[in-house]
Structures are given as structure tokens and as C-alpha cells.
């Protein structure tokens, strides 16, 4: 039992450090070109070098860190092209998921419907509750969409992109403010659900705009406001 607990604790620690490093790279607290060493990060976050190594590997998989020929880690940073490419790839995955869902004879839309209801319930909530909760609901909605495709490799690709997309979505939520909640979150996700249920192939084009254009523009706007681009 002790071994299991230690394993869980280590995983949680690595996840926390990954989130911290990712956010610092996005906010340019670790600017592009900065070298990151296991020794320095181990001291900063008070975890083992092995845990730091794991965290840095995750960051490299997300495209935020590169390994130099000498083995050192270098912050690649966030650029407008990187953000555009990220959302373009996200859109490809979600549009393919929608196409696969449309091709299925029997589909359970309960999960998506529950998230849409949660979005609607937030409308009468205080601003701080809306801002804090809607990005979580948004993340869950799009994950369920990928799960409904029943395509495991597609979901594996999504798993790689999801943490970075979630980080950006959190920033977007802060930038948008609570007043845009109904128009941007409720209407958009309700429309996606309605079109899927109706087997309307136009949902692919609608979803493409939502993921590749609207979400990307919100992220770029948020990063510019924070002086990160």
C-alpha cells in the first residue's frame, strides 16, 4: 500500500510542476531561449531531479521545450504561428471526431447535453463563478466529443494537446469576462449539440470555425493583453 501511495504522490507532484512550468513559459517568466536545468528546477520546486526530468519531457512533447545536442533543455516559447498551428490541429481532430459521430447509427448524447445544461446553469451565477467554472465545462465538452468518436488513436492525439489547450482556455476565460458567457459558451456548445443530434453535416464546418478561428483568436487576444506576444 505504501508503494502505491508514494507513486500517486509523485505523479501529483510531477503534474503540479508541469502546470507551473507550462504557465511560466506561456507568461514568459521562462522566456524563449532560456535554458532549464534539472538541478535548478529541482531546487526551485523542491522535488527530485527524476521528477523534473519527467516534467521536462512532457513539456518537450507539447512543443514548449527543445533538447539541444548537448542534452540541455531550451525554452522554445509561444509564438503566433505556434498558437495558430495548435488550434488548426485541434480543429482537425475535433472535425474528424464529429464526422465519425455522424456516421454512427446509435449515439448517446447524454454527456454533451449535461455539459450544455451546466453552461446554462452558470448564466445566473456570480461573475467569479462563471469565469472559474466555464473553462472546466468547456474542457469536458470537447473531451466527451473526442471520446464519442470511438477512435482511440484520435483520442491519444487529443490527450497530447489537451493540457496546453486547457491552459489557453483558462486564459481566454479571464480575457472574455463573464458578460460574453451566454453568446460565446452557451450558444456555441448548444448549437454543436443540436447539429450533431440532427445529423447535420454542417456541424463540421461550424466546429471548424469554433476551434480553428474563434478559439484561436481569443487565445491570441489574451496573450497580447498579457504582453506575451
Secondary structure, 3 states (H helix, E strand, C coil): CHHHHHHHHHHHHHHHHHHHHHHHHHCCCCCCCCEECHHHHHHHHCCCHHHHHHHHHHHHHCCCEEECCCCCEEECCCCHHHHHHHHHHHHHHHHHHHHHHHHCCCCCCHHHHHHHHHHHHHCCCCHHHHHHHHHHHHHHHHHHHHHHCCCHHHHHHHHHHHHHHHHHHHHHHHHHCHHHHHHHHHHHHHHHHHHHHCCCCHHHHHHHHHHHHHHHHHHHHHHHHCCCC
